[in-house]
Amino acid sequence: MLVRVRLFAQLRERAGAPVLELDLPEGARVADALAAVGDLAEGLPLVMAINREYADADATLHPADELALVPPVSGGAATLHWRITDEPLSLDALAARVADPRAGAVVTFSGTTRDVEHLDYEAYAEMAEAELERIVRAVAAEHDLCAAAAEHRTGRVALGEASVIVAASAPHRPAAFLAARALIDQIKAQLPVWKREEGEWVEGAVPKPRS
C-alpha cells in the first residue's frame, strides 16, 4: 500500500519536499514506516503522528491516515535543580536558577525557623535526594514549567534561616503559583526528612508509597 507522510523542519529540508511517499505492505505498522525512511532519519529520534495524534511503534497504518514524521520539537525542556545540603540556603540564588526568557512569572517560597532559637533536621540523604528529584521533575512536567528548583537543608537551622526553599517559573502566573504550592506540599509530605524542636522530634505525616 502507498502512504503519504508529511515532513517538517530538518526532515523536510533533507528530503527537499514536504511529503514523502512510502510503499509498505498491507498491515504495516509505525515501526515499519520508521524503518523505511532510512538515511532521511539518520541521527534524529523520530515519532510518527497518525491523524494528528502521536502513535506507538505497534500502531497499524492505513492508506487514508494522515501521517507525519515528527523530529524533536523546539519547546525546550524545563531547567531543573534539586539539592539536599547542610549549607545555608539562598532564595535569591534559587530564583536566579529558574530565570528563563520564556517565563512571565516566577514564584518562590521559603520555609523558615520561627518562634524557637533553632531547629535540627535529619535526612535519609540518599533517598531524599532521589525523592526530591522525582518531585521536581513531576511538578515541572505537570505544570509545563520553564524551570523548577527545590533545596532542603539538614543539620541545625537557626531562627529566621530557611530550612526549605522552592522556585517555579512559567509563562503565566497561575501555573507558577500552582507549581510552587505543589513542590512544597509534596516535599513536606514525601521527603524522608525529620525535624527536632527543643529536643523533641516533631510528628508528621506518613509518606505514601507510589503505585
C-alpha positions in Angstrom: 0.0 0.0 0.0 1.1 3.6 -0.7 1.1 6.0 2.2 1.9 9.7 2.2 3.9 11.1 5.2 4.2 14.8 6.0 7.6 16.1 6.8 8.7 19.1 8.9 11.8 21.1 9.8 15.1 19.1 9.3 13.3 16.2 7.7 11.6 18.5 5.1 14.9 20.1 4.3 16.7 16.8 4.0 14.0 15.4 1.7 13.7 18.6 -0.3 9.9 18.1 -0.2 7.1 18.4 2.4 5.7 15.0 1.7 7.3 11.5 1.5 5.6 8.5 -0.2 6.3 5.1 1.2 5.3 1.8 -0.4 4.6 -0.5 2.5 2.9 -4.0 2.8 -0.7 -4.3 3.9 -0.9 -4.2 7.7 2.3 -2.3 8.1 2.9 -0.6 11.4 4.6 2.6 12.5 7.8 0.7 13.2 7.8 -0.5 9.5 7.4 3.1 8.3 10.2 4.4 10.5 12.5 1.6 9.3 11.6 2.6 5.7 12.7 6.2 5.9 16.3 5.1 6.1 19.0 7.7 5.7 16.5 10.5 5.9 16.2 10.0 9.7 19.9 9.5 10.4 20.8 11.0 13.7 17.3 12.1 14.6 14.9 10.4 17.1 11.5 10.4 15.5 7.9 9.7 16.4 5.0 9.3 14.0 1.7 11.0 14.3 -1.4 9.3 12.9 -4.4 11.6 12.3 -2.7 14.3 14.4 -2.0 12.1 17.5 1.3 10.6 18.5 1.4 6.8 17.9 3.4 4.0 19.3 5.5 1.6 17.2 2.9 -1.1 17.0 0.1 1.1 15.6 -1.2 -0.1 12.3 -1.2 2.2 9.3 -3.9 2.7 6.7 -3.7 4.5 3.3 -6.4 7.0 4.3 -4.5 8.0 7.5 -2.9 11.5 7.8 0.7 10.6 8.7 3.5 12.8 9.8 7.1 12.3 11.0 7.9 14.4 13.9 11.5 15.2 14.8 12.5 16.6 18.3 10.3 19.7 19.0 11.6 23.1 20.0 9.5 23.8 23.0 12.6 23.5 25.2 12.9 21.3 28.3 12.4 22.7 31.7 15.6 23.6 33.7 15.6 21.6 36.9 17.5 21.8 40.1 17.3 20.0 43.5 19.7 19.7 46.5 19.9 18.3 50.0 22.6 20.3 51.9 23.8 21.2 55.3 24.8 24.7 54.0 22.7 27.9 54.3 20.0 28.3 51.6 19.7 31.3 49.4 16.3 32.2 47.9 17.8 34.8 45.6 20.2 32.2 44.2 17.3 29.7 43.7 15.2 32.4 42.0 18.1 33.1 39.6 18.3 29.4 38.8 14.7 29.4 37.4 15.1 32.7 35.4 14.1 32.0 31.8 13.3 34.3 28.9 10.1 32.3 28.3 8.9 32.9 31.8 6.3 35.6 32.6 6.1 34.6 36.2 8.4 33.4 38.9 7.1 32.2 42.3 9.2 31.3 45.3 8.6 30.0 48.8 10.9 29.9 51.8 10.1 27.8 54.9 12.0 29.4 57.9 12.6 28.7 61.5 10.2 30.7 63.8 9.5 31.0 67.5 12.5 29.0 68.6 16.2 29.6 68.6 16.9 26.7 66.2 15.6 23.5 64.6 17.5 20.4 63.9 16.9 18.4 60.7 18.0 14.9 59.9 17.6 13.2 56.4 17.9 9.9 54.8 20.1 11.8 52.4 20.5 9.4 49.5 16.8 8.7 49.4 15.8 12.3 50.0 17.9 13.4 47.1 16.3 10.9 44.7 12.8 11.7 46.0 13.4 15.5 45.7 14.5 14.9 42.1 11.3 12.9 41.4 9.1 15.6 42.9 10.8 18.5 40.9 10.6 16.5 37.7 7.0 15.5 38.2 5.8 19.0 39.1 7.7 20.6 36.2 6.1 18.2 33.8 2.6 18.5 35.2 2.5 22.3 35.1 4.6 22.8 31.9 7.2 24.9 33.7 10.1 26.8 32.2 12.1 25.8 35.3 11.7 24.4 38.8 14.1 24.2 41.8 14.0 23.0 45.4 16.5 22.7 48.2 16.2 21.3 51.7 18.7 21.9 54.5 19.9 19.4 57.1 21.6 20.0 60.4 20.9 23.0 62.7 18.9 25.8 61.2 18.8 29.0 63.3 15.9 31.3 64.0 15.0 33.2 60.8 17.0 31.0 58.5 15.5 28.9 55.7 15.1 25.1 56.0 13.4 24.6 52.6 13.1 26.7 49.5 11.3 26.2 46.2 11.0 28.2 43.0 9.0 27.8 39.8 8.9 29.8 36.6 6.2 29.5 33.9 4.9 31.6 31.0 1.9 32.6 33.1 1.3 33.2 36.9 -1.4 30.5 37.6 0.9 27.7 36.6 3.8 29.2 38.6 1.7 29.6 41.7 0.2 26.1 41.5 3.6 24.5 40.9 5.3 26.3 43.8 2.5 25.1 46.1 2.7 21.6 44.7 6.5 21.5 45.2 6.4 22.5 48.9 3.3 20.3 49.6 4.9 17.2 48.1 8.2 17.9 49.8 6.5 18.2 53.2 4.5 15.0 52.6 7.1 12.7 51.0 10.6 13.7 51.7 12.4 11.5 54.3 13.5 14.4 56.5 12.8 14.7 60.2 12.7 17.8 62.4 13.6 18.1 66.1 12.3 21.2 68.0 13.6 21.9 71.5 14.8 18.3 71.9 11.6 16.6 70.7 11.0 15.1 67.2 8.1 16.8 65.5 5.4 14.3 64.5 4.5 14.5 60.8 2.7 12.6 58.0 3.4 9.0 56.9 4.7 9.1 53.3 2.5 7.4 50.7 4.1 4.6 48.5 3.9 5.3 44.8 1.7 2.9 42.9 
